[in-house]
Amino acid sequence: MSGVRVRIFQTIRRRTLASLCVAAVLSASAISSRAASANDASTIARGEYLARAGDCIACHTMPGGKLFGGQRPMATPFGTLYSPNISPDRQTGIGKWSAGQFYAMMHTGHSSDGSLLYPAMPFAAYTKVTRADSDAIFAYLKSVPPVRLANRVHDMRFPYNNRSLLLGWRTLYFREGEFQPDTAQSVEWNRGAYLVQGLGHCSMCHTAINALGGSSESKAFEGGLIPMQAWYAPSLTSNREAGLGEWSIEDITSLLRTGVSRRGAVYGPMAEVVYDSLQYLSDDDIRAMAVYLKSLPPHGGEATPPSATASEEKDRLFPLGGKIYDAQCATCHGAKGLGKLPDFPPLANNQSIQMTSSVNPIRMVLNGGYPPGTGRNPRPYGMPPFAQSLSDEEVAAVVTFIRTAWGNHGTAVSARDVSELRSAPLD
Amino acid sequence: MRHGFKWLLFALAIVAARAFAQDPGAEHAPDTMQARVLACAACHGRQGQGTDSDYFPRLAGKPAGYLYNQLVAFRDGQRKYPPMNYLLAYLPDPYLRQIATYFAAERPPFPALAASSAGGDVMATGQTLVTRGDPGRHIPACASCHGSALTGMEPAIPGLLGLHADYISAQLGAWRYGTRTASAPDCMQEVAARLSDGDVTAIAAWLSSRPAPADPVPVPHGTLKMPLACGSEPK
């Protein structure tokens, strides 16, 4: 308002009364059209933010490729899917879609032509997204430059190439419906639940996938091996895995926003989630997600006492592992596994290392890894790979050592476990 | 008396601060690039000097623009080597630029490379191709772009010395088969496509037999008039 007034005074100084009348009319119409476009601009900006929260870019943009041009291959146990073009190109993208068709796709898993989507598109999570949020995302997608790039045909094996089979999958695993707030919980908790269960589609990885490619609601957030990627997505409910019950809100928000924390760093597929999505979310939204995640009731993942053979294996490998640790690892992670926080993560009392599944610690030793470079941690420190310098037996020894030293409650791993993960895909 | 009490408080505060600083949990990672790129050191050496392995190249002293282009190409998949693609996947451009600048400025000694078992004829072919090319087959001399001392040119043409023969031949092969690509026009792809298997072996054998250069610094931008256009070079 005061800006308008200043502009009018400047106009008075510069112009005659006659031209002032014309200017007043013009500026009135300019203000009203500016208000309308400001409204659109804010919807588009909100849509961009929500598209970040939904991490659309991760699947619908090739690394180094045109934004939302699709074509990214996604290996599944049933064949390879190629993500579609969701840019506003009228021929090859979603340029001819309406906001209603877009919402129906998000909400019901039907494409604009009525065909059923493969559940690689997380519509089982996106169904919880509100109509207003879906419309904002659609407005944003319509605002980006169109990319003329025809969709690649999926390469699914028989019988999975028959989409009518998806009807069975949907009956078993899909519950349509927007998020319903829990009135017994705080506004913040509900916002976190909405983001985690909906756009965040965290359950896609953090709930075990069964042989039919489905995940059961009763197992929600209990963790599982991510098919084809050979990374283990830890349980978000078990305090023995990535259950956050014992974490402070500050450590959770730090992990999600920056990629590192005083309890550990993100790596593998979760590094991508932080890089493409979570680092862009507001402090309030990240905190809401942390509050919700911390509140998930702990269950499952109780410690099972190691078998006699596992104990023997541990006793055999532990001394060699200790030697390798002192020579290769202690400089950064500390003689007692305390790390140098937050850049060199602690290994003592680090859930990620002690989980029943030893996939992640073995892969970290073999392949190393950088946490994502984020706005708040733009120059992360990297873990060196050891695949080229340590044998299967040596990797097994050092992983056994870190899983069982300093009061850690993990079990021994074998050279065979290591050997199997040497060929794990790295992309 | 009040004065003494203040001093006591002050002394206690110092003791407390020291005790806190000595808490091992409070130790921080060194705020240096060297500590940040330890993940690279496992294969390329702490100063990027390269290691005994044939396929892990020397990085030190190569022009920063060249190293940056390679880091981006590995991150985005134009160069394919899964362990590198994986490590760089989520690192932003400005950080890759800093990593490139760090290794470009390092000056560790050149390694003593294993003597080549290639015969005199092969070496002679290699020397000819590197220093004079083969105009009849439209193959420019390596030296015409990489410099007569083969130390490269700023900002994006690498030096060719201090590299294992197997690494050089693997890269020339990768250009020929399209698993290594660069921005269009992809000059190295054009050149490599004109080379035979024998040419590649000869070039790799002769280059890896060269002694360390007296001055390893790449020549300044614009020093050499290049025989063909390269998309990696600034316009």
Interface residues (C-beta under 8 A of the other chain):
Chain A: M62 P63 G64 A271 E272 V274 Y275 C332 G334 K336 L338 K340 L341 D343 F344 N367 G368 G369 Y370 P371 P372 G373 P378 R379 P380 Y381 G382 M383 P384 P385 F386 A387 Q388 S389 P425 L426 D427
Chain B: P24 G25 A26 E27 H28 A29 A35 R36 V37 L38 A39 C40 A41 A42 C43 S53 F56 V72 R75 D76 G77 Q78 P82 P83 N85 Y86 L87 L88 A89 Y90 L91 P92 P94 Y95 Q98
